[in-house]
Amino acid sequence: MSNPDELITVGKISGTHGIKGQLKVHSYSGNLESLSAARMVMLRSPDGATFREFGIKGVKPHSNGFILSLKDFDDIDQARTLVGCELCLKRSQLPEPEDDEYYWCDLIGLRVVTADGVEVGMLVDIFETGSNDIYVVRKDRQEYLIPAIATVISSVDLASGTMVITPLDGLLDL
């Protein structure tokens, strides 16, 4: 069972927008609905040491992310102080993922094995490409880039912390 108060990072403030205190946000999820429905957001400082809670005034799509307006922020000088901060929402503010969909934070740290039981490593990072996500899996000094596609990802068991893959020919060869 997930903790509803767990903070999930959903984006990063990449800059300011205009002179009225608006912020450009690079979204990690692409999910405008979650951020729009939230009334509050936690911002983690660039060094990760502190969190501050802010009220949300408005959110709108922009380029590859969003424009975020925070309550009590109405000029560019105030907004500049938040550039580089990460946006976090409580898990309870996010929609439940559909079947066979997962939040990245739930996948990172999973043990990855092949359908034959061969240990591949641990999922340590995820990045987006145009067509699908790529899972970065490491074991010792070895690193594998695993495409997040149905023909490769056989199963995900969050309770046991395991992802089973059926690698494409040559995927694990070096």
Accessible surface in RSA format (square Angstrom, percent):
REM  Atomic radii and reference values for relative SASA: ProtOr
REM  Chains: A
REM  Algorithm: Lee & Richards
REM  Probe-radius: 1.40
REM  Slices: 20
REM RES _ NUM      All-atoms   Total-Side   Main-Chain    Non-polar    All polar
REM                ABS   REL    ABS   REL    ABS   REL    ABS   REL    ABS   REL
RES MET A   1   239.71 124.1 151.10 100.0  88.60 211.0 131.04 111.4 108.67 144.0
RES SER A   2    58.93  49.8  40.77  54.4  18.15  41.8  19.13  40.7  39.80  55.8
RES ASN A   3    86.50  59.7  77.33  74.7   9.17  22.1  31.31  75.4  55.20  53.4
RES PRO A   4    74.89  54.6  72.37  66.0   2.52   9.1  74.89  61.8   0.00   0.0
RES ASP A   5    89.95  63.0  79.60  79.2  10.35  24.5  20.17  47.5  69.78  69.6
RES GLU A   6    65.13  37.4  57.68  43.6   7.45  17.7  28.34  54.8  36.79  30.0
RES LEU A   7    59.28  33.0  35.63  25.5  23.64  59.4  35.63  25.0  23.64  63.6
RES ILE A   8     8.19   4.7   7.28   5.4   0.92   2.2   8.19   5.9   0.00   0.0
RES THR A   9    39.01  27.7  22.96  23.3  16.05  38.3  15.36  20.6  23.65  35.8
RES VAL A  10    14.69   9.7  11.91  10.8   2.78   6.7  12.52  10.9   2.17   5.9
RES GLY A  11     0.21   0.3   0.00   N/A   0.21   0.3   0.21   0.6   0.00   0.0
RES LYS A  12    87.04  42.5  87.04  53.4   0.00   0.0  30.25  27.2  56.79  60.5
RES ILE A  13     1.14   0.6   0.00   0.0   1.14   2.7   0.00   0.0   1.14   3.1
RES SER A  14    72.59  61.3  39.90  53.3  32.69  75.3  36.35  77.4  36.25  50.8
RES GLY A  15    12.33  15.2   0.00   N/A  12.33  15.2  12.33  33.8   0.00   0.0
RES THR A  16    30.70  21.8  18.99  19.2  11.71  27.9   1.86   2.5  28.84  43.6
RES HIS A  17    55.99  30.6  54.07  37.6   1.92   4.9  27.73  28.6  28.26  32.9
RES GLY A  18    48.95  60.4   0.00   N/A  48.95  60.4  35.71  98.0  13.24  29.7
RES ILE A  19   129.57  73.7 121.97  90.9   7.60  18.3 121.97  87.8   7.60  20.6
RES LYS A  20   152.83  74.6 147.08  90.2   5.75  13.7  89.70  80.7  63.13  67.2
RES GLY A  21     1.37   1.7   0.00   N/A   1.37   1.7   0.84   2.3   0.53   1.2
RES GLN A  22    44.78  25.0  44.46  32.5   0.32   0.8   5.37  11.4  39.41  29.9
RES LEU A  23     0.00   0.0   0.00   0.0   0.00   0.0   0.00   0.0   0.00   0.0
RES LYS A  24    80.58  39.3  80.58  49.4   0.00   0.0  22.95  20.7  57.63  61.4
RES VAL A  25     5.47   3.6   1.24   1.1   4.23  10.2   1.77   1.5   3.69  10.0
RES HIS A  26    88.36  48.3  84.65  58.8   3.71   9.5  58.57  60.4  29.79  34.7
RES SER A  27     8.83   7.5   2.29   3.1   6.55  15.1   2.38   5.1   6.45   9.0
RES TYR A  28    68.55  32.0  57.10  32.5  11.45  29.8  47.00  35.3  21.54  26.6
RES SER A  29    65.71  55.5  28.21  37.6  37.50  86.4  33.47  71.3  32.24  45.2
RES GLY A  30    61.39  75.7   0.00   N/A  61.39  75.7  31.39  86.2  30.00  67.2
RES ASN A  31    45.01  31.0  38.53  37.2   6.48  15.6  13.81  33.2  31.19  30.1
RES LEU A  32    41.65  23.2  40.91  29.3   0.74   1.9  40.91  28.7   0.74   2.0
RES GLU A  33   127.02  72.9 121.35  91.8   5.67  13.5  68.56 132.6  58.46  47.7
RES SER A  34     7.55   6.4   3.37   4.5   4.18   9.6   7.20  15.3   0.35   0.5
RES LEU A  35     4.61   2.6   4.56   3.3   0.06   0.1   4.56   3.2   0.06   0.2
RES SER A  36    60.57  51.2  33.47  44.7  27.10  62.4  31.54  67.2  29.03  40.7
RES ALA A  37    82.13  75.5  48.83  75.3  33.30  75.7  60.54  85.3  21.58  57.2
RES ALA A  38     9.61   8.8   0.00   0.0   9.61  21.9   5.60   7.9   4.02  10.6
RES ARG A  39   193.07  81.1 187.85  95.8   5.22  12.4  65.62  89.7 127.46  77.2
RES MET A  40    77.31  40.0  76.32  50.5   0.98   2.3  60.55  51.5  16.76  22.2
RES VAL A  41     1.59   1.0   0.00   0.0   1.59   3.8   1.59   1.4   0.00   0.0
RES MET A  42    39.28  20.3  39.16  25.9   0.12   0.3  34.20  29.1   5.08   6.7
RES LEU A  43     4.25   2.4   1.96   1.4   2.30   5.8   1.96   1.4   2.30   6.2
RES ARG A  44    54.69  23.0  54.67  27.9   0.02   0.1  11.94  16.3  42.75  25.9
RES SER A  45    24.95  21.1  20.38  27.2   4.57  10.5  21.16  45.1   3.79   5.3
RES PRO A  46    98.87  72.1  63.29  57.7  35.58 129.4  68.24  56.3  30.64 190.4
RES ASP A  47   117.08  82.0  77.17  76.8  39.90  94.4  49.60 116.7  67.47  67.3
RES GLY A  48    36.11  44.5   0.00   N/A  36.11  44.5  16.83  46.2  19.28  43.2
RES ALA A  49    76.23  70.1  39.26  60.6  36.97  84.1  49.16  69.2  27.07  71.7
RES THR A  50    78.04  55.5  73.66  74.7   4.39  10.5  65.95  88.6  12.09  18.3
RES PHE A  51    80.07  40.1  54.87  34.0  25.20  65.6  54.94  33.3  25.14  71.9
RES ARG A  52   128.62  54.0 123.81  63.1   4.81  11.5  55.87  76.4  72.76  44.1
RES GLU A  53    94.63  54.3  67.36  51.0  27.27  64.9  14.84  28.7  79.79  65.1
RES PHE A  54    21.72  10.9  18.06  11.2   3.66   9.5  21.72  13.2   0.00   0.0
RES GLY A  55    10.81  13.3   0.00   N/A  10.81  13.3   2.96   8.1   7.85  17.6
RES ILE A  56    17.42   9.9   5.39   4.0  12.04  29.0   5.39   3.9  12.04  32.7
RES LYS A  57   118.09  57.6  86.65  53.2  31.43  74.8  59.12  53.2  58.96  62.8
RES GLY A  58    29.00  35.8   0.00   N/A  29.00  35.8  28.93  79.4   0.07   0.2
RES VAL A  59    29.16  19.2   0.71   0.6  28.46  68.6   1.62   1.4  27.55  74.7
RES LYS A  60   102.24  49.9 101.70  62.4   0.54   1.3  58.66  52.8  43.58  46.4
RES PRO A  61    92.91  67.7  77.63  70.8  15.28  55.6  77.63  64.1  15.28  95.0
RES HIS A  62    70.53  38.5  62.75  43.6   7.78  19.9  39.50  40.7  31.03  36.1
RES SER A  63   107.31  90.7  51.19  68.3  56.13 129.3  39.11  83.3  68.20  95.5
RES ASN A  64   134.12  92.5 112.27 108.5  21.85  52.6  33.56  80.8 100.56  97.2
RES GLY A  65    12.04  14.8   0.00   N/A  12.04  14.8   5.11  14.0   6.93  15.5
RES PHE A  66    13.39   6.7  12.09   7.5   1.30   3.4  12.09   7.3   1.30   3.7
RES ILE A  67     1.82   1.0   0.77   0.6   1.05   2.5   0.77   0.6   1.05   2.9
RES LEU A  68     0.00   0.0   0.00   0.0   0.00   0.0   0.00   0.0   0.00   0.0
RES SER A  69    17.78  15.0  17.29  23.1   0.50   1.1   8.24  17.5   9.54  13.4
RES LEU A  70     0.00   0.0   0.00   0.0   0.00   0.0   0.00   0.0   0.00   0.0
RES LYS A  71   109.88  53.6 104.23  64.0   5.65  13.5  58.50  52.7  51.38  54.7
RES ASP A  72   129.23  90.5 104.98 104.5  24.25  57.3  38.72  91.1  90.51  90.3
RES PHE A  73    21.37  10.7  19.46  12.1   1.90   5.0  19.46  11.8   1.90   5.4
RES ASP A  74    97.89  68.6  85.65  85.3  12.24  28.9  27.45  64.6  70.44  70.3
RES ASP A  75    57.75  40.5  57.75  57.5   0.00   0.0  25.93  61.0  31.83  31.7
RES ILE A  76    40.28  22.9  40.14  29.9   0.14   0.3  40.28  29.0   0.00   0.0
RES ASP A  77    93.11  65.2  85.93  85.5   7.19  17.0  30.60  72.0  62.52  62.4
RES GLN A  78    65.15  36.4  59.19  43.3   5.95  14.2  29.09  61.9  36.06  27.3
RES ALA A  79     0.00   0.0   0.00   0.0   0.00   0.0   0.00   0.0   0.00   0.0
RES ARG A  80   134.46  56.5 121.54  62.0  12.92  30.8  47.22  64.5  87.24  52.9
RES THR A  81    98.97  70.4  66.78  67.7  32.19  76.7  71.04  95.4  27.94  42.2
RES LEU A  82     3.03   1.7   3.03   2.2   0.00   0.0   3.03   2.1   0.00   0.0
RES VAL A  83    58.92  38.8  44.54  40.3  14.38  34.7  44.54  38.7  14.38  39.0
RES GLY A  84    15.61  19.2   0.00   N/A  15.61  19.2  14.69  40.3   0.92   2.1
RES CYS A  85     9.09   6.9   9.09  10.1   0.00   0.0   0.00   0.0   9.09   9.8
RES GLU A  86    45.87  26.3  45.85  34.7   0.02   0.0   9.30  18.0  36.57  29.9
RES LEU A  87     0.02   0.0   0.02   0.0   0.00   0.0   0.02   0.0   0.00   0.0
RES CYS A  88     0.40   0.3   0.30   0.3   0.10   0.2   0.00   0.0   0.40   0.4
RES LEU A  89     1.21   0.7   0.73   0.5   0.49   1.2   1.21   0.9   0.00   0.0
RES LYS A  90    78.69  38.4  78.50  48.2   0.19   0.4  31.17  28.1  47.52  50.6
RES ARG A  91    26.20  11.0  23.21  11.8   2.99   7.1  12.69  17.3  13.51   8.2
RES SER A  92    74.66  63.1  36.79  49.1  37.86  87.2  35.02  74.6  39.64  55.5
RES GLN A  93    57.02  31.9  35.74  26.1  21.28  50.7  29.09  61.9  27.93  21.2
RES LEU A  94    18.16  10.1   5.49   3.9  12.67  31.9   6.48   4.6  11.67  31.4
RES PRO A  95    69.62  50.7  56.64  51.6  12.97  47.2  68.04  56.2   1.58   9.8
RES GLU A  96   148.92  85.5 130.60  98.8  18.33  43.6  62.75 121.4  86.17  70.4
RES PRO A  97    51.87  37.8  27.15  24.7  24.72  89.9  33.98  28.1  17.89 111.2
RES GLU A  98   122.22  70.2 114.05  86.3   8.16  19.4  38.81  75.1  83.41  68.1
RES ASP A  99   138.54  97.0 116.91 116.4  21.63  51.2  38.70  91.1  99.85  99.6
RES ASP A 100   128.66  90.1 101.11 100.6  27.55  65.1  27.35  64.4 101.32 101.0
RES GLU A 101    97.06  55.7  89.50  67.7   7.57  18.0  33.98  65.7  63.09  51.5
RES TYR A 102    68.34  31.9  44.39  25.3  23.95  62.3  32.21  24.2  36.13  44.5
RES TYR A 103    42.67  19.9  40.97  23.3   1.70   4.4  39.64  29.8   3.02   3.7
RES TRP A 104    76.75  30.8  72.55  35.1   4.20   9.9  61.94  33.0  14.81  24.0
RES CYS A 105    58.28  44.1  32.33  36.1  25.95  61.0  37.22  94.3  21.06  22.7
RES ASP A 106    35.82  25.1  22.77  22.7  13.05  30.9   8.96  21.1  26.86  26.8
RES LEU A 107     4.13   2.3   4.13   3.0   0.00   0.0   4.13   2.9   0.00   0.0
RES ILE A 108    78.08  44.4  61.60  45.9  16.48  39.7  61.60  44.4  16.48  44.7
RES GLY A 109    39.22  48.4   0.00   N/A  39.22  48.4  22.26  61.1  16.95  38.0
RES LEU A 110     9.66   5.4   8.99   6.4   0.67   1.7   9.54   6.7   0.12   0.3
RES ARG A 111   110.21  46.3 110.02  56.1   0.19   0.4  43.45  59.4  66.76  40.5
RES VAL A 112     0.23   0.2   0.23   0.2   0.00   0.0   0.23   0.2   0.00   0.0
RES VAL A 113    13.46   8.9  13.46  12.2   0.00   0.0  13.46  11.7   0.00   0.0
RES THR A 114    10.73   7.6   9.02   9.1   1.71   4.1   8.67  11.6   2.06   3.1
RES ALA A 115    67.56  62.1  34.58  53.4  32.99  75.0  36.62  51.6  30.95  82.0
RES ASP A 116   132.30  92.7  97.16  96.7  35.14  83.1  27.93  65.7 104.37 104.1
RES GLY A 117    56.75  70.0   0.00   N/A  56.75  70.0  29.72  81.6  27.03  60.5
RES VAL A 118    90.66  59.7  85.83  77.7   4.82  11.6  90.66  78.8   0.00   0.0
RES GLU A 119    64.44  37.0  52.51  39.7  11.94  28.4  28.25  54.6  36.20  29.6
RES VAL A 120     4.93   3.2   1.23   1.1   3.71   8.9   4.40   3.8   0.53   1.4
RES GLY A 121     4.92   6.1   0.00   N/A   4.92   6.1   4.92  13.5   0.00   0.0
RES MET A 122    97.81  50.7  97.07  64.2   0.74   1.8  72.00  61.2  25.81  34.2
RES LEU A 123     0.12   0.1   0.00   0.0   0.12   0.3   0.00   0.0   0.12   0.3
RES VAL A 124    48.48  31.9  29.49  26.7  19.00  45.8  30.76  26.7  17.72  48.1
RES ASP A 125    68.99  48.3  68.99  68.7   0.00   0.0   9.17  21.6  59.83  59.7
RES ILE A 126     7.64   4.3   0.00   0.0   7.64  18.4   0.00   0.0   7.64  20.7
RES PHE A 127    84.91  42.5  82.97  51.4   1.93   5.0  84.91  51.5   0.00   0.0
RES GLU A 128   106.37  61.1  83.50  63.2  22.87  54.4  19.16  37.1  87.21  71.2
RES THR A 129    61.70  43.9  37.16  37.7  24.55  58.5  46.27  62.1  15.43  23.3
RES GLY A 130    92.37 113.9   0.00   N/A  92.37 113.9  45.80 125.7  46.57 104.3
RES SER A 131   106.01  89.6  65.45  87.3  40.56  93.4  54.03 115.1  51.98  72.8
RES ASN A 132    35.44  24.4  24.55  23.7  10.89  26.2  18.42  44.3  17.02  16.4
RES ASP A 133    40.72  28.5  37.38  37.2   3.34   7.9   2.77   6.5  37.95  37.8
RES ILE A 134    25.42  14.5  25.42  18.9   0.00   0.0  25.42  18.3   0.00   0.0
RES TYR A 135    20.07   9.4  20.07  11.4   0.00   0.0   0.47   0.4  19.60  24.2
RES VAL A 136     9.23   6.1   9.23   8.4   0.00   0.0   9.23   8.0   0.00   0.0
RES VAL A 137     0.62   0.4   0.62   0.6   0.00   0.0   0.62   0.5   0.00   0.0
RES ARG A 138   112.87  47.4 107.21  54.7   5.65  13.5  30.89  42.2  81.98  49.7
RES LYS A 139    89.74  43.8  84.05  51.6   5.69  13.5  54.39  49.0  35.35  37.7
RES ASP A 140   136.00  95.3  93.07  92.6  42.93 101.5  40.20  94.6  95.80  95.5
RES ARG A 141   243.09 102.1 206.06 105.0  37.04  88.2  86.81 118.6 156.28  94.7
RES GLN A 142    57.68  32.3  55.28  40.4   2.40   5.7  16.26  34.6  41.42  31.4
RES GLU A 143    78.64  45.1  60.46  45.7  18.18  43.3  19.44  37.6  59.20  48.3
RES TYR A 144    36.73  17.1  32.66  18.6   4.07  10.6   9.22   6.9  27.50  33.9
RES LEU A 145    89.77  50.0  78.45  56.1  11.32  28.5  78.45  55.1  11.32  30.5
RES ILE A 146     0.00   0.0   0.00   0.0   0.00   0.0   0.00   0.0   0.00   0.0
RES PRO A 147    20.36  14.8  20.36  18.6   0.00   0.0  20.36  16.8   0.00   0.0
RES ALA A 148    26.45  24.3   8.33  12.9  18.12  41.2   9.53  13.4  16.92  44.8
RES ILE A 149    59.54  33.9  53.44  39.8   6.11  14.7  59.54  42.9   0.00   0.0
RES ALA A 150    97.99  90.1  67.18 103.7  30.82  70.1  74.61 105.1  23.38  61.9
RES THR A 151   100.41  71.4  79.74  80.8  20.67  49.3  82.75 111.1  17.67  26.7
RES VAL A 152     0.24   0.2   0.00   0.0   0.24   0.6   0.24   0.2   0.00   0.0
RES ILE A 153    30.88  17.6  20.10  15.0  10.78  26.0  20.10  14.5  10.78  29.3
RES SER A 154    62.35  52.7  25.27  33.7  37.08  85.4  26.77  57.0  35.58  49.8
RES SER A 155    56.36  47.6  48.02  64.1   8.33  19.2  43.88  93.4  12.48  17.5
RES VAL A 156    28.19  18.5   5.29   4.8  22.90  55.2   5.29   4.6  22.90  62.1
RES ASP A 157    67.15  47.0  63.46  63.2   3.69   8.7  23.48  55.3  43.67  43.5
RES LEU A 158    79.46  44.3  57.56  41.2  21.90  55.1  57.95  40.7  21.51  57.9
RES ALA A 159   108.23  99.5  61.11  94.3  47.12 107.2  74.06 104.3  34.17  90.5
RES SER A 160    74.52  63.0  39.08  52.2  35.43  81.6  47.57 101.3  26.95  37.8
RES GLY A 161    23.36  28.8   0.00   N/A  23.36  28.8  19.10  52.4   4.27   9.6
RES THR A 162    17.16  12.2  16.46  16.7   0.70   1.7  12.14  16.3   5.03   7.6
RES MET A 163     0.49   0.3   0.49   0.3   0.00   0.0   0.04   0.0   0.45   0.6
RES VAL A 164    37.06  24.4  37.06  33.5   0.00   0.0  37.06  32.2   0.00   0.0
RES ILE A 165     0.00   0.0   0.00   0.0   0.00   0.0   0.00   0.0   0.00   0.0
RES THR A 166    65.32  46.5  63.98  64.9   1.33   3.2  55.94  75.1   9.38  14.2
RES PRO A 167    40.79  29.7  24.65  22.5  16.13  58.6  24.65  20.4  16.13 100.3
RES LEU A 168    86.14  48.0  79.70  57.0   6.44  16.2  83.72  58.8   2.42   6.5
RES ASP A 169   153.96 107.8 120.83 120.3  33.12  78.3  42.97 101.1 110.99 110.7
RES GLY A 170    46.20  57.0   0.00   N/A  46.20  57.0  21.55  59.1  24.65  55.2
RES LEU A 171    45.20  25.2  26.14  18.7  19.06  47.9  32.47  22.8  12.73  34.2
RES LEU A 172    45.53  25.4  31.17  22.3  14.36  36.1  31.18  21.9  14.35  38.6
RES ASP A 173   104.94  73.5  89.27  88.9  15.67  37.0  31.92  75.1  73.01  72.8
RES LEU A 174   167.16  93.1  85.39  61.1  81.77 205.6 119.22  83.7  47.94 129.0
END  Absolute sums over single chains surface
CHAIN  1 A    10272.8       7821.4       2451.5       5393.7       4879.1
END  Absolute sums over all chains
TOTAL         10272.8       7821.4       2451.5       5393.7       4879.1
